[in-house]
Amino acid sequence: MKSDTCATPNVLSTATGPLKPWQERKAKRLMLDHLDTGISVTQLADACALSRSHFTRKFRQSTQMPPTQWLRQQRIRRSKQLLQSSTMLLTQIALECGFCDHSHFCRIFSQAEGMTPLTWQRRMLAQA
């Protein structure tokens, strides 16, 4: 018996893969521009001329993480900059970086860094 092979091209091959460079730049820029207020994945997808699910899949392939996780990392990065260089209160830093409140900021920061923002700030100041 002869084995049959599928001769149809893989339709998903053109639909998968990373974002185009302009799409990745645009999505990241939009997220950074809206760091304090946030931006929906739907809005990002629209800006990149993709559906929400398609955008999320391609963004993950481009960055090895979903857009929400990338945004969270950027918020933590920005909060670290502010913790090192400003005299802002933690509540102000939380709001500046797009966290709902002080508690949310401390919880997410602690998950990412293994310590509270205040402990992290004190360690950084002691090293300086």
DRENDREN-756839 format. One line per field, with one value per atom (N, C-alpha, C): residue number from 1; x, y, z. Coordinates in nm, 2 decimals. Example, Ala and Ser with C-alpha at 12.3 -4.5 7.8 and 13.67 -1.06 7.14 Angstrom:
DRENDREN-756839
resi	c(1,1,1,2,2,2)
east	c(1.32,1.23,1.32,1.28,1.37,1.29)
north	c(-0.57,-0.45,-0.33,-0.22,-0.11,0.00)
up	c(0.78,0.78,0.78,0.71,0.71,0.79)
***
This chain:
DRENDREN-756839
resi	c(1,1,1,2,2,2,3,3,3,4,4,4,5,5,5,6,6,6,7,7,7,8,8,8,9,9,9,10,10,10,11,11,11,12,12,12,13,13,13,14,14,14,15,15,15,16,16,16,17,17,17,18,18,18,19,19,19,20,20,20,21,21,21,22,22,22,23,23,23,24,24,24,25,25,25,26,26,26,27,27,27,28,28,28,29,29,29,30,30,30,31,31,31,32,32,32,33,33,33,34,34,34,35,35,35,36,36,36,37,37,37,38,38,38,39,39,39,40,40,40,41,41,41,42,42,42,43,43,43,44,44,44,45,45,45,46,46,46,47,47,47,48,48,48,49,49,49,50,50,50,51,51,51,52,52,52,53,53,53,54,54,54,55,55,55,56,56,56,57,57,57,58,58,58,59,59,59,60,60,60,61,61,61,62,62,62,63,63,63,64,64,64,65,65,65,66,66,66,67,67,67,68,68,68,69,69,69,70,70,70,71,71,71,72,72,72,73,73,73,74,74,74,75,75,75,76,76,76,77,77,77,78,78,78,79,79,79,80,80,80,81,81,81,82,82,82,83,83,83,84,84,84,85,85,85,86,86,86,87,87,87,88,88,88,89,89,89,90,90,90,91,91,91,92,92,92,93,93,93,94,94,94,95,95,95,96,96,96,97,97,97,98,98,98,99,99,99,100,100,100,101,101,101,102,102,102,103,103,103,104,104,104,105,105,105,106,106,106,107,107,107,108,108,108,109,109,109,110,110,110,111,111,111,112,112,112,113,113,113,114,114,114,115,115,115,116,116,116,117,117,117,118,118,118,119,119,119,120,120,120,121,121,121,122,122,122,123,123,123,124,124,124,125,125,125,126,126,126,127,127,127,128,128,128)
east	c(0.08,0.00,0.09,0.06,0.14,0.09,0.19,0.16,0.12,0.02,-0.02,0.05,0.10,0.15,0.07,0.06,-0.02,0.06,0.01,0.08,0.04,-0.06,-0.11,-0.01,0.02,0.12,0.06,0.15,0.11,0.06,-0.07,-0.13,-0.08,-0.06,-0.01,0.13,0.21,0.35,0.36,0.26,0.26,0.20,0.12,0.04,0.12,0.22,0.30,0.43,0.51,0.64,0.63,0.74,0.75,0.68,0.66,0.61,0.71,0.67,0.76,0.83,0.95,1.02,0.94,0.87,0.79,0.68,0.62,0.51,0.56,0.68,0.74,0.78,0.84,0.87,0.75,0.65,0.53,0.46,0.45,0.38,0.46,0.59,0.67,0.66,0.67,0.66,0.53,0.42,0.29,0.28,0.33,0.33,0.41,0.52,0.61,0.54,0.48,0.41,0.29,0.23,0.12,0.15,0.27,0.32,0.24,0.21,0.13,-0.02,-0.07,-0.22,-0.25,-0.16,-0.19,-0.25,-0.24,-0.30,-0.35,-0.46,-0.51,-0.44,-0.44,-0.38,-0.46,-0.59,-0.67,-0.62,-0.59,-0.54,-0.40,-0.32,-0.19,-0.21,-0.29,-0.32,-0.37,-0.46,-0.52,-0.41,-0.32,-0.21,-0.11,-0.11,-0.02,-0.10,-0.22,-0.31,-0.32,-0.34,-0.35,-0.47,-0.52,-0.63,-0.56,-0.64,-0.58,-0.50,-0.56,-0.49,-0.37,-0.38,-0.27,-0.15,-0.19,-0.08,-0.02,-0.10,-0.04,0.06,0.02,0.10,0.23,0.22,0.34,0.43,0.37,0.45,0.53,0.46,0.53,0.65,0.63,0.74,0.85,0.82,0.92,1.00,0.93,1.00,1.01,0.96,0.96,0.87,0.78,0.68,0.56,0.45,0.32,0.34,0.25,0.26,0.24,0.15,0.13,0.25,0.32,0.44,0.55,0.57,0.67,0.64,0.51,0.47,0.50,0.47,0.50,0.65,0.74,0.88,0.93,0.87,0.90,0.86,0.75,0.70,0.80,0.84,0.94,1.07,1.12,1.24,1.23,1.12,1.10,1.09,1.02,1.02,1.15,1.24,1.38,1.45,1.43,1.50,1.45,1.32,1.27,1.31,1.32,1.36,1.51,1.59,1.73,1.75,1.67,1.71,1.61,1.50,1.41,1.38,1.31,1.27,1.12,1.06,0.92,0.88,0.76,0.71,0.68,0.67,0.64,0.51,0.41,0.28,0.28,0.36,0.38,0.45,0.55,0.62,0.52,0.45,0.35,0.26,0.20,0.11,0.18,0.30,0.38,0.41,0.42,0.46,0.34,0.22,0.10,0.05,0.09,0.03,-0.09,-0.19,-0.31,-0.30,-0.21,-0.19,-0.06,-0.02,0.10,0.11,0.00,0.00,0.02,-0.04,-0.02,0.12,0.18,0.32,0.41,0.39,0.48,0.47,0.35,0.33,0.40,0.38,0.44,0.59,0.64,0.78,0.85,0.78,0.84,0.84,0.74,0.74,0.86,0.88,0.98,1.13,1.14,1.28,1.31,1.21,1.23,1.25,1.21,1.22,1.12,1.09,1.00,1.07,1.00,1.07,1.15,1.10,1.18,1.31,1.30,1.43,1.52,1.47,1.55,1.62,1.54,1.59,1.70,1.68,1.78,1.91,1.90,2.02,2.10,2.02,2.09,2.15,2.09,2.15,2.27,2.27,2.39,2.50,2.48,2.59,2.65,2.57,2.62,2.72)
north	c(-0.12,0.00,0.12,0.22,0.34,0.44,0.50,0.60,0.73,0.79,0.92,1.03,1.13,1.25,1.37,1.46,1.58,1.68,1.72,1.81,1.95,1.98,2.11,2.19,2.31,2.39,2.42,2.44,2.47,2.61,2.63,2.76,2.84,2.77,2.85,2.90,2.85,2.90,3.05,3.10,3.25,3.32,3.26,3.32,3.32,3.23,3.23,3.30,3.30,3.37,3.50,3.56,3.68,3.80,3.91,4.03,4.09,4.16,4.24,4.34,4.38,4.48,4.60,4.66,4.78,4.75,4.63,4.60,4.59,4.52,4.51,4.64,4.73,4.86,4.94,4.94,5.01,4.97,4.83,4.78,4.82,4.80,4.83,4.98,5.07,5.21,5.25,5.19,5.22,5.18,5.06,5.02,5.11,5.15,5.24,5.38,5.43,5.56,5.56,5.44,5.43,5.35,5.35,5.28,5.31,5.44,5.47,5.45,5.45,5.43,5.29,5.23,5.10,5.11,5.01,5.00,4.86,4.84,4.71,4.63,4.50,4.42,4.44,4.46,4.49,4.62,4.72,4.84,4.82,4.74,4.71,4.63,4.54,4.45,4.54,4.63,4.72,4.80,4.86,4.94,4.86,4.73,4.65,4.58,4.61,4.56,4.40,4.36,4.21,4.19,4.07,4.04,4.02,4.03,4.02,3.89,3.78,3.65,3.64,3.68,3.67,3.76,3.88,3.97,3.91,3.86,3.80,3.68,3.60,3.49,3.53,3.63,3.68,3.76,3.84,3.91,3.81,3.71,3.60,3.54,3.52,3.46,3.56,3.69,3.79,3.82,3.81,3.85,3.74,3.62,3.51,3.53,3.62,3.65,3.72,3.70,3.77,3.92,4.00,4.14,4.19,4.13,4.17,4.15,4.04,4.01,4.11,4.14,4.24,4.38,4.41,4.54,4.54,4.43,4.42,4.44,4.38,4.39,4.54,4.60,4.75,4.83,4.80,4.88,4.85,4.73,4.70,4.78,4.77,4.84,4.99,5.05,5.19,5.22,5.14,5.16,5.15,5.07,5.06,5.19,5.24,5.37,5.48,5.48,5.59,5.56,5.44,5.41,5.45,5.44,5.48,5.63,5.70,5.83,5.94,5.90,6.01,6.00,6.10,6.10,6.08,6.03,6.00,5.90,5.91,5.80,5.68,5.57,5.44,5.45,5.51,5.52,5.60,5.71,5.79,5.71,5.63,5.55,5.44,5.38,5.28,5.34,5.46,5.52,5.56,5.61,5.66,5.54,5.42,5.31,5.22,5.27,5.20,5.09,5.09,4.99,5.05,4.97,5.01,5.09,5.04,5.11,5.06,5.10,5.07,4.92,4.86,4.71,4.63,4.67,4.59,4.61,4.72,4.75,4.66,4.66,4.58,4.43,4.38,4.24,4.20,4.28,4.25,4.26,4.37,4.39,4.28,4.24,4.13,4.00,3.97,3.85,3.85,3.97,3.98,3.98,4.05,4.08,4.00,3.93,3.86,3.94,4.07,4.16,4.27,4.34,4.46,4.57,4.67,4.78,4.86,4.88,4.95,4.88,4.75,4.67,4.68,4.67,4.69,4.83,4.93,5.07,5.08,5.03,5.05,4.98,4.86,4.79,4.87,4.92,5.00,5.13,5.19,5.31,5.27,5.16,5.11,5.08,5.03,5.00,5.12,5.23,5.35,5.43)
up	c(0.00,0.00,0.00,-0.08,-0.10,0.01,0.08,0.18,0.11,0.16,0.11,0.19,0.12,0.18,0.15,0.24,0.22,0.14,0.02,-0.06,-0.04,0.04,0.06,0.15,0.11,0.19,0.33,0.42,0.56,0.57,0.58,0.59,0.70,0.82,0.94,0.92,0.83,0.82,0.80,0.72,0.70,0.81,0.89,1.00,1.13,1.14,1.26,1.24,1.35,1.35,1.43,1.44,1.52,1.45,1.53,1.47,1.37,1.28,1.19,1.28,1.24,1.33,1.36,1.26,1.28,1.38,1.38,1.47,1.61,1.63,1.76,1.82,1.74,1.78,1.83,1.74,1.77,1.90,1.91,2.03,2.16,2.16,2.27,2.30,2.20,2.22,2.28,2.23,2.29,2.43,2.47,2.60,2.69,2.65,2.73,2.74,2.63,2.64,2.73,2.75,2.84,2.97,3.01,3.12,3.25,3.27,3.39,3.38,3.26,3.25,3.20,3.13,3.07,2.93,2.85,2.72,2.70,2.64,2.62,2.51,2.52,2.41,2.28,2.29,2.17,2.10,2.18,2.12,2.06,2.12,2.06,1.93,1.94,1.82,1.70,1.73,1.63,1.57,1.65,1.60,1.51,1.53,1.45,1.34,1.32,1.22,1.23,1.35,1.37,1.47,1.47,1.57,1.70,1.81,1.94,1.97,1.93,1.95,1.87,1.74,1.65,1.70,1.75,1.80,1.92,2.02,2.14,2.10,2.01,1.97,1.91,1.82,1.75,1.85,1.94,2.04,2.13,2.17,2.25,2.17,2.04,1.96,1.95,1.94,1.93,2.06,2.17,2.30,2.40,2.37,2.46,2.58,2.57,2.68,2.63,2.69,2.65,2.68,2.61,2.62,2.77,2.84,2.98,3.06,3.04,3.12,3.08,2.95,2.91,2.97,2.97,3.03,3.18,3.25,3.39,3.42,3.33,3.35,3.33,3.24,3.21,3.33,3.39,3.51,3.62,3.64,3.75,3.72,3.59,3.55,3.58,3.55,3.57,3.72,3.80,3.94,4.00,3.96,4.01,3.98,3.86,3.83,3.93,3.95,4.04,4.19,4.23,4.36,4.38,4.28,4.30,4.28,4.20,4.17,4.22,4.28,4.32,4.47,4.52,4.66,4.67,4.56,4.56,4.66,4.72,4.81,4.73,4.79,4.72,4.66,4.72,4.66,4.53,4.53,4.41,4.30,4.33,4.24,4.18,4.27,4.22,4.12,4.14,4.05,3.92,3.93,3.82,3.72,3.78,3.70,3.66,3.69,3.64,3.73,3.85,3.95,4.01,4.05,4.10,4.23,4.32,4.45,4.51,4.62,4.69,4.71,4.76,4.79,4.66,4.55,4.43,4.38,4.39,4.36,4.44,4.57,4.66,4.63,4.60,4.57,4.44,4.34,4.21,4.21,4.28,4.29,4.37,4.48,4.56,4.48,4.40,4.32,4.22,4.16,4.06,4.12,4.23,4.29,4.41,4.47,4.59,4.72,4.71,4.82,4.80,4.90,4.89,4.82,4.76,4.70,4.80,4.92,5.03,5.06,5.08,5.10,4.98,4.86,4.74,4.74,4.77,4.77,4.87,4.99,5.10,5.06,5.00,4.95,4.84,4.75,4.65,4.70,4.80,4.86,4.94,5.01,5.09,5.00,4.88,4.78,4.72,4.72,4.65,4.73)
***
